[in-house]
């Protein structure tokens, strides 16, 4: 059974998000510290929340792990990754840890 970790960055009235920094520097930190434990890592830039609706999220990062132990190891290694968040956004990320079912 595979597990996933998703990090969602909600759009709020007074928040900002630096996509260049996120794509080039932050995702490199994710790859370095958490990536060795993951079978898949990807980031998606929010473009819309539906037809003619603005996105509700700046971005969503998704990581997939083969085992719960690998997920736990990635979370244990995430210190430098979480410390980097203020360098590209002032929104508060939301986490979703789940079981991959499809």
C-alpha positions, 0 to 999 in steps of 0.5 A: 500500500502506497502513501501520499503527502500533499502540501497545499498552499491556499490563496488568501487576500494578503498572501504572496507566493514566489513561483520562481523560488519555489520551482528552482530552490525549494523543490531542490531542497525537497528533492535533496532531503525528502526525495530519497524516500519518495517514489514520486515528487511533483509540484502543480501550479494552481491556474483555476478553481473551475471554469471562470474561477480563480485558483484556491491554491497557489500550488500543490506538492505531491509526494508518493511513498511505497511504505509508511516507513518511507513517509515517516523518514521523509517527514523526519528529514523535512526540517530544512524544507519547512524552514525554507517556506518563509522564503517564498510565501507567507501563506500557511501550508495545509497538509494531507497525508493519505493512503493512495487508493487509485 
